[in-house]
Amino acid sequence: MTDETDLGAFEMLWDCPACGTAKLLGKSQRFCPSCGAAQDPKTRYFPSDEDKIAVRDHEFFGADVVCPACDVPNSKNAAHCVACGADLAKGKEASIRGEQAVASGAAFGKETAKDAKTEHKNARLAREAAMQGKPPPNAPPPAKKFYQSKGFLIVAGIVFALVCTLLVLLFWKKEATVIVTGHQWKRVVGVEKFAPKNESAWCDSVPGDAYALSRKSEVRSQKKIADGKTCKTVRKDRGDGTFKETEKCETKYRDEPVYDNKCYFQVNR
């Protein structure tokens, strides 16, 4: 079972690519206050815990729409670009970062715009590779199948030699003369014996003709018992310059033995 607690919404950060002003707010500052350069949504990064700025009175409409004319990110509910006035009907949604998670109480690592750009680039290359039916870039080469290895060739050679040898032994013919000097017949008859047998079963399924019973408490099954929770803090980019932070807790379970009576008895069979 997973419990989820909403910890609030916070601003993503971005650095101005023109003048270098750092830690600008992803939702509140669409343009650099120092030089006026537009925000690039692909450079938004998660803040450290010390740099978190909570979002106040913000209504979430969805991921931003990037203007097809000037590449400026706009709110999902906007019809025209705030920078150039272009129609946003053909604009694409802003790229979204992958989720981040740490154990509850642990701190998130510091990020930069370079980290964000690298992640977006890798995601794009992975999508392109998938469309072409290729493995993702930087993925480890697939392990060779056994039939592609030298070991398989050696084993196959040995098996082939054994099969050939067996076929030769089976089908090789040689004329020979034999003389029968005598023969003897022997008849064997199996006789069943009705006698006591030692058996065991759970006491709720002992046969009716059992006798000399004794019982012993033994483990019959296992049951899951709740044993605390494992919690983590998760950050999810919402694509509009903000991210949602939640705490997710999953119940841990341990196995506990279930005991029952085991009967030991004799039965004639």
Rosetta blueprint (number, residue, H / E / L):
1 M L
2 T E
3 D E
4 E E
5 T E
6 D E
7 L E
8 G E
9 A E
10 F E
11 E E
12 M L
13 L E
14 W E
15 D L
16 C L
17 P L
18 A L
19 C L
20 G L
21 T L
22 A L
23 K L
24 L E
25 L E
26 G L
27 K L
28 S L
29 Q L
30 R L
31 F E
32 C L
33 P L
34 S L
35 C L
36 G L
37 A L
38 A E
39 Q L
40 D L
41 P H
42 K H
43 T H
44 R L
45 Y E
46 F L
47 P L
48 S L
49 D H
50 E H
51 D H
52 K L
53 I L
54 A E
55 V L
56 R L
57 D L
58 H L
59 E L
60 F L
61 F L
62 G L
63 A L
64 D L
65 V E
66 V E
67 C L
68 P L
69 A L
70 C L
71 D L
72 V L
73 P E
74 N E
75 S L
76 K L
77 N L
78 A L
79 A L
80 H E
81 C L
82 V L
83 A L
84 C L
85 G L
86 A L
87 D E
88 L L
89 A L
90 K L
91 G L
92 K E
93 E E
94 A L
95 S L
96 I L
97 R L
98 G L
99 E L
100 Q E
101 A E
102 V E
103 A E
104 S L
105 G L
106 A L
107 A L
108 F L
109 G L
110 K L
111 E L
112 T L
113 A H
114 K H
115 D H
116 A H
117 K H
118 T H
119 E H
120 H H
121 K H
122 N H
123 A H
124 R H
125 L H
126 A H
127 R H
128 E H
129 A H
130 A H
131 M H
132 Q L
133 G L
134 K L
135 P L
136 P L
137 P L
138 N L
139 A L
140 P L
141 P L
142 P L
143 A L
144 K L
145 K L
146 F H
147 Y H
148 Q H
149 S L
150 K H
151 G H
152 F H
153 L H
154 I H
155 V H
156 A H
157 G H
158 I H
159 V H
160 F H
161 A H
162 L H
163 V H
164 C H
165 T H
166 L H
167 L H
168 V H
169 L H
170 L H
171 F H
172 W L
173 K L
174 K L
175 E L
176 A L
177 T L
178 V L
179 I L
180 V L
181 T L
182 G L
183 H L
184 Q L
185 W L
186 K L
187 R L
188 V L
189 V L
190 G L
191 V L
192 E L
193 K L
194 F L
195 A L
196 P E
197 K E
198 N E
199 E E
200 S E
201 A E
202 W E
203 C H
204 D H
205 S H
206 V L
207 P L
208 G L
209 D L
210 A L
211 Y E
212 A E
213 L E
214 S E
215 R E
216 K E
217 S E
218 E E
219 V E
220 R E
221 S E
222 Q E
223 K E
224 K E
225 I E
226 A E
227 D E
228 G E
229 K E
230 T E
231 C E
232 K E
233 T E
234 V E
235 R E
236 K E
237 D E
238 R L
239 G L
240 D L
241 G L
242 T E
243 F E
244 K E
245 E E
246 T E
247 E E
248 K E
249 C E
250 E E
251 T E
252 K E
253 Y E
254 R E
255 D E
256 E E
257 P E
258 V E
259 Y E
260 D E
261 N E
262 K E
263 C E
264 Y E
265 F E
266 Q E
267 V E
268 N E
269 R L
